[in-house]
Amino acid sequence: MKTGFLITGLVLLIIANLMMVYSHRSSSHEGFMGYFLENAGSSGLGKNKYEPIGAFDDVRVTPSNGVSSWRGTAPNEPLMGPEFQPGQDHLFMFKNNQVKPECCDASYSSDMGCVCTTPQQRNYINSRGGNRTVEDGV
């Protein structure tokens, strides 16, 4: 009984494997593989065929004073431990940072709120850990 069940299972596995192998041999390409988008814009496939779509084309919205007055808060909460020093054993930059909902204009969040970063950490991230310099436009 067990031997018959085992042989039947192996035969079914071999049949399934053969079906998979032979179905991939006659694979046809997806329907969009050779599709050419005629109004593809200026991607090099044709001339730019931009057409206006409505009354809001080329509308520029600027604040009344010419510059935006909006600024996210940077609460600069104190760290709960020593400042981050990169190294082999110290790879998590926000280990000693506070996480609060009040810091939620920040870029990093968790289930407890957003990470309150220090000015030094924001400068470090902006310089990409030293891989971005003044010559790069920092």
N, C-alpha and C positions, 0 to 999 in steps of 0.2 A: 504493500500500500504506500509506504513512504517513498520507495524507489520510484513507483509510477508517478507520484506527485512531483518528485524532484525532476524526473525526465520531462514531464509535461511543462513544468516551469521553465526549464532550460530551452526547450523547443520554442516556447512562446517568446522568450528573450531573444533568441536567435532570429526569429521571424521579425520581431519589432526592430532589431538592429538592422537587418537587411532592408526593411522598408524605409528606415531613416536614411541609410546610405544611398539607396537608389532614388529617393525623392529629392535629395540635394544635387544629384548629378544632372537632373533635368531642370535645374532652377532657372526661372525666368527673372529678368530684371524687374525691379519695381517700376510702376507706371510713370514715375517722375524722373527716372534716371537720365534720360536724354532730353528732358523738357527744356525748351528755350523760352525764357520769359521775355516777350518782345519789348515791354516797356521797363527794362531792367535798370534804367537810369544810367548814371555815368560810371558803371562798373567796368567799362572797357568792352562790353558786349554790344554796344550800339550807342547812338547818340542820346543825350539826356532828353527825355521826353516829359519833363515836368509839366504838369497841367494844374492850374489853380483849382482848389476844391471848394472854396467858399469865401464868405465875407471876411474871414479872419486871417487870410493869407497876408504875410508881411506885416502883421500887426505887432508892434513892439510895446510892451507894457513896462513903464518905468515909474518909480515912486515920485511923488511930487518934489522931493528934494534932490532927485537925480541919483541918489544912492539908496540902497536898502538900509532901513533902520532896524531890521530884524537881526537879532543875534541870539544864538543859543546860549544858555547859561553854562558856565564852566565853574562849578562850585569849589574846585580846589580843596577837597576834603583831605585832612591829614591821613597819612598811611598808618596802618595798624602794626607796622613792623619796620625793619630797615628798608631803605630804598633798593630798588632792583639793580643788580649788577650782573650783566650777562656772563655766562660761563657754562661749562659742561654740565654742572649739577644745578644750574639755575636757568631754566628755560621758560618758565611761566612768569611773564612780566607783571601780571596783576595779582600775584600771590598775596600781597599785603594791602591791597586796595579795599576800600569800602565799597559795598554794592547797595545802592538805595534807589527807590523810585524817584527821588528828588534829582538824581543825576541823569535822568532819561533824555537829555539832549545829547548824551554821549553816543559814540558809535558802537559800543560794546554792551551787550546786555546778557542777563541770565534770568533764571526763574525768580530771583529775589529783587530784581530791579536792573539798573544800569551801573556800569563800572564808573566810579568817580576817579578820574585821572588827574594827575598832577601836571603842571606846566612842563616839567622835565620829561615826563613820559610822553606827552603830546609832541614835544620837539623831537624826541627819540624816534617816535613812530613816523613823524613827518620826514625825518632824514633817513628813514628806512634802515635804522640801526647802523648808520654810518656809511651806507652805500649810496647816499644821495648828498651832494655837496652844493655849495653856493653856485659853483659853475653850472650845475644842473638846473638852477632856477629855484632853489629852496627859498 
